[in-house]
C-alpha cells in the first residue's frame, strides 16, 4: 500500500479522497468523498462502491453530521463495502401485539 494515497494534500482547496466516514458516531460508510454545493451550503458527497468498477449509490451529508473522516485507499473502501452485511432494520413488536400464525389476531374470534 502506498502511503501517499491515504494522505490529503494540505494545499488542496476541495476535498477529493477515498475515505471511511463515521456519521454522528453511529453510521459508517466508505467511498469516494468530494464536496458538493447545495444552494448556499457545502455538502459532503460519498459515492459508495458496488463492486470493483461501479458505484451503488451516492449519499450527501452535512459536514456538521460527520464524526470522523479517515482517508484510505480505493481498494480498502471497495473491500469494506463488499464485506459489509446490510441487515434490514425491523421494529420490535412485543409478543402480545404480534399476529398469530396464519395472519389472524386471537381477539378477532
N, C-alpha and C positions, 0 to 999 in steps of 0.2 A: 504494500500500500504506500502510495506517495503522500507524504505529509503536506505537500503543497496544496493538494486538493481539498484538505479539510480546514484550511485557514482562510479567513476573509481578508482581502487586501484592505488595509486601513485607508487607502486613498480612494477606494471605490465609493461613489456617491449613492448608488442604489444597491439594494440587497438582491443578489442573484447567487444562490447557492443551493446545494442539496443539504438537507438537514433533518434531524429528528426533533420534533417540537412537542412540548407539553403545553396544553391549553388549560389554564387555571389550575394546574396541578392534577387534573382528573383525566382528561382525554389525552391520547397520544397519537401522533400522526407522523409519517415520514414521507418526504417527497422533494420535488424541486420547488424552492421558495423564491418568490420575487415580489415586487411591490406593484400595487395597482391603485390608481387614483379613482375614487368613487365620490363624485361631487367634490366637496372640499376636504374629504378625508382620505388618508392613505391607508390602505388595507394590505395585509399580507396574503398573497395568493399561494396556495400549496397545490401543486399538480401531483396527484397521487398515482404512482405506477400501478399498472395492471399486470404486466409481465416484463420481459426483458426489453421490449421496444415500444410498447403502447402505454397510454395513461388510462386509468379507470375513470377518474373524475377530478374536478377542481373544487377546492373549498377556499373561502375567503374569511379571514379573521381580523378583528380589530387588534392592533398592536397592544392595547391595554388588556386584552384577554390572554395574552401569551405569558406563560410562566417561565419557560426557558426555550432557547433555540440552541441546538448543538450541531454545528456544521459537521458534515460527514461526507462520504462518497456516494455517488450514484449507485454503485454496486451494493453498498450496505443498505441503502433505502429500498432498493428493489428486493433484496433478500428479506428485509424486515416485513414488507408488505406481503410477500409470498408466504412467510411462516406464520403470519398473524391469523388467528382464528376469530372470526366475527360471529358472535352469538347474537341471536335476536333477543331483544330485551322484552320480557313479558312481565306484566304487572302481577303482583302477588294477590291471589284471591283466597281468603280464608275458606277452609274446607266446608263450613256450614253454608257458604254462599255459592259453592260450586254446583253445577248441574249434575244430575245423576247420569250414569252411562245410558246412552240412548237418546239424550237430549231433552228429557223432561224433568222438571223440578218436582220433588216429592210433594210440595204444597199444592200443586195443581190438581191432584187427585180428589 
